[in-house]
Amino acid sequence: MNPFIRTLALATAALALFAPLTIATAAEITDDGLERIQVRDIDRAYKRPGASLAGYDRVLLKPATVAFSKRWDPRDYGGTGGLRPNEVDKLRTDLARLADDTFRSVLEKGGYAVVTTPDAGVLEVEPHIVDLYINAPDVTRSNVQHSYVLSMGEMRLNATLRDAVTGTVLYRTSDRKRGAETGRLEWANSVWNQAEAVRMLSSWATQLKKALDTAREP
């Protein structure tokens, strides 16, 4: 075989062998340059190379946003005609407010001041609750029957952590949590649904607080 053709064939074979590895590696880097990292109890996490939380002792919490899962249909709840638009909006608004209050409470109890303006040493946290699926939202209408379910449902938190002054994205995470299952049917009411939501939100807020603690350790 011609030496040139032989060399070209070997090079082509090598490219075919390593092409899948190259594609897989590139998939672990986001368009804005964040690299995939492994974080315990978090589904997916990305970090800007060289980023650290060590210099942050205050947090600027952006208002949480809430979006239901595409699988969740408000027409399936609330009796004839399903949930009304204002009832769906209230579910989203109440959960967003609960997320804001829960994150603030956990962080402040952990020694981190929650501020409203950017400054040196301030970490901006932007939480988005997505894929929310409530198995039986509690609706206060006389013609609505009580529902019994195994769990409250599930939701995913997509969070972006930035330097509050520069706006540079440092970390991005995505994690799904499900409501606890007792193994028996529970009456789905607003008190139970809220308690389950607080449990999940507190877990996420505590993970953020622990990440800040760990970064500041000598």
matplotlib code that plots the C-alpha trace (Angstrom):
import matplotlib.pyplot as plt

x = [0.0, 1.2, 2.7, 0.7, -2.6, -1.7, -1.0, -4.3, -6.2, -4.7, -5.5, -9.1, -9.5, -8.1, -10.5, -13.5, -12.4, -12.0, -14.9, -17.5, -15.2, -14.7, -18.5, -19.2, -16.6, -18.0, -21.5, -20.2, -19.5, -22.3, -22.5, -21.3, -18.3, -19.5, -18.1, -20.2, -19.2, -20.5, -22.3, -23.7, -27.5, -27.8, -28.9, -26.8, -24.3, -22.1, -19.2, -17.2, -13.5, -11.7, -15.0, -15.3, -17.9, -15.2, -15.5, -19.3, -20.9, -24.2, -26.8, -29.1, -32.1, -33.9, -37.7, -38.4, -40.5, -42.8, -43.9, -46.0, -45.0, -46.3, -47.9, -50.0, -53.4, -55.5, -58.6, -58.1, -58.7, -61.3, -64.4, -66.4, -64.4, -61.1, -59.2, -59.9, -57.0, -56.9, -56.7, -53.7, -52.1, -52.5, -50.8, -47.8, -47.7, -48.1, -45.3, -43.0, -43.5, -43.0, -39.7, -38.5, -39.4, -37.9, -34.5, -34.4, -35.1, -32.6, -29.8, -30.4, -30.5, -27.2, -25.5, -25.8, -27.5, -30.0, -29.5, -31.3, -28.5, -25.3, -22.0, -18.6, -19.0, -22.6, -23.7, -26.8, -29.1, -31.8, -34.2, -36.6, -39.1, -40.1, -41.9, -44.2, -46.7, -49.2, -51.1, -54.1, -54.1, -56.4, -59.2, -61.6, -64.9, -68.0, -68.5, -64.9, -64.4, -61.4, -58.6, -56.4, -52.9, -49.6, -47.5, -47.8, -46.1, -42.8, -40.9, -37.5, -35.3, -33.1, -30.7, -28.1, -25.4, -23.7, -21.4, -23.8, -21.6, -20.3, -23.2, -20.8, -22.4, -20.4, -22.6, -25.7, -27.7, -30.8, -32.4, -35.7, -37.4, -40.5, -42.9, -42.4, -44.4, -45.8, -47.1, -50.7, -53.2, -53.1, -55.7, -54.4, -55.0, -53.3, -51.5, -50.0, -49.1, -47.4, -45.5, -44.1, -43.1, -41.3, -39.5, -38.2, -37.4, -35.6, -33.4, -32.3, -31.7, -29.7, -27.5, -26.7, -26.0, -23.6, -21.9, -21.2, -20.0, -17.6, -16.2, -15.3, -13.6, -9.8]
y = [0.0, 3.5, 5.0, 8.2, 6.3, 4.0, 7.1, 8.7, 5.5, 5.3, 9.0, 8.5, 5.5, 7.4, 10.3, 7.9, 6.2, 9.5, 11.5, 10.2, 11.1, 14.6, 15.1, 13.8, 16.1, 19.1, 18.3, 18.8, 22.5, 25.0, 27.7, 30.3, 28.3, 26.5, 23.0, 20.0, 19.0, 16.4, 17.7, 15.4, 15.3, 17.6, 16.2, 18.5, 21.2, 23.5, 25.7, 28.4, 27.3, 28.9, 30.1, 30.1, 31.1, 31.9, 35.7, 35.9, 36.5, 38.1, 37.0, 39.0, 36.8, 37.4, 36.8, 33.1, 32.2, 29.2, 27.2, 24.1, 20.8, 20.4, 17.2, 19.0, 20.0, 22.4, 21.0, 17.8, 19.5, 21.7, 19.9, 20.8, 23.0, 22.5, 25.1, 28.7, 30.9, 32.9, 29.7, 28.5, 31.9, 31.9, 28.5, 29.9, 33.1, 31.4, 28.9, 31.7, 33.7, 30.6, 29.9, 33.5, 33.3, 29.9, 30.7, 34.0, 32.3, 29.5, 31.8, 34.4, 31.7, 30.4, 33.8, 35.2, 38.6, 38.8, 42.2, 44.0, 45.8, 44.6, 45.1, 43.4, 40.1, 39.7, 36.5, 36.9, 33.8, 33.5, 30.5, 29.2, 26.5, 24.5, 21.2, 21.7, 18.9, 19.1, 15.8, 17.4, 21.2, 22.3, 24.5, 26.2, 25.7, 24.1, 21.8, 20.4, 17.0, 16.1, 14.2, 11.5, 10.9, 9.1, 12.3, 16.0, 15.8, 17.1, 20.1, 21.0, 24.0, 25.6, 28.0, 30.4, 31.9, 35.1, 37.7, 40.5, 43.3, 41.9, 39.6, 36.8, 33.4, 31.3, 28.2, 26.8, 23.9, 21.8, 19.4, 17.6, 16.7, 14.6, 14.8, 12.3, 9.1, 7.5, 4.4, 5.3, 7.7, 11.2, 13.9, 16.5, 19.9, 23.3, 22.6, 19.3, 20.6, 23.6, 21.6, 19.3, 22.3, 23.9, 20.6, 20.6, 24.3, 24.1, 21.3, 23.4, 26.4, 24.4, 23.0, 26.6, 27.6, 24.6, 25.4, 28.9, 27.5, 25.0, 27.7, 29.9, 27.1, 27.7]
z = [0.0, -0.8, 2.4, 2.1, 1.7, 4.6, 6.8, 5.7, 6.5, 10.0, 10.7, 9.5, 11.7, 14.7, 14.2, 13.9, 17.2, 19.2, 17.7, 20.1, 23.0, 21.7, 21.3, 24.8, 26.4, 24.5, 25.7, 29.3, 28.6, 28.3, 25.7, 28.2, 29.3, 32.4, 32.9, 34.3, 37.8, 40.3, 43.4, 46.0, 45.9, 42.9, 39.6, 37.4, 38.3, 36.2, 37.3, 35.7, 35.7, 38.6, 40.3, 44.1, 46.7, 49.2, 48.9, 49.4, 52.8, 51.7, 49.2, 46.9, 46.2, 43.0, 43.1, 42.4, 39.4, 39.0, 36.0, 35.9, 34.1, 30.6, 31.8, 34.4, 33.1, 35.2, 33.6, 35.6, 38.9, 40.7, 39.5, 36.4, 34.0, 36.0, 37.8, 37.0, 35.6, 38.9, 40.9, 38.8, 39.1, 42.9, 43.1, 41.3, 43.2, 46.6, 45.8, 44.5, 47.7, 49.8, 48.0, 48.7, 52.3, 52.8, 51.2, 53.1, 56.5, 56.0, 54.8, 57.6, 60.3, 58.8, 59.3, 55.7, 55.3, 52.5, 50.8, 48.0, 46.2, 44.5, 46.3, 46.7, 48.5, 47.4, 45.7, 43.4, 43.4, 40.8, 41.5, 38.9, 39.9, 36.9, 36.0, 39.0, 39.3, 42.2, 42.4, 44.1, 44.5, 47.4, 46.0, 48.5, 46.7, 48.1, 45.1, 45.2, 46.7, 48.8, 47.1, 48.6, 47.1, 47.9, 47.6, 47.1, 43.7, 42.4, 41.2, 39.8, 40.9, 38.3, 40.1, 38.7, 41.0, 39.9, 41.1, 42.0, 40.8, 37.5, 36.7, 35.8, 36.1, 38.6, 39.0, 37.6, 39.0, 38.2, 40.7, 41.0, 44.2, 44.9, 47.7, 50.5, 50.2, 53.4, 51.7, 52.4, 50.9, 52.4, 52.3, 49.9, 51.5, 51.4, 54.8, 53.7, 50.2, 51.8, 54.4, 51.6, 49.5, 52.5, 53.1, 49.5, 49.4, 52.7, 51.4, 48.5, 50.6, 53.1, 50.3, 49.2, 52.8, 53.2, 49.9, 51.2, 54.6, 52.9, 50.6, 53.6, 55.6, 56.0]

ax = plt.figure().add_subplot(projection="3d")
ax.plot(x, y, z, "-o")
ax.set_aspect("equal")
plt.show()
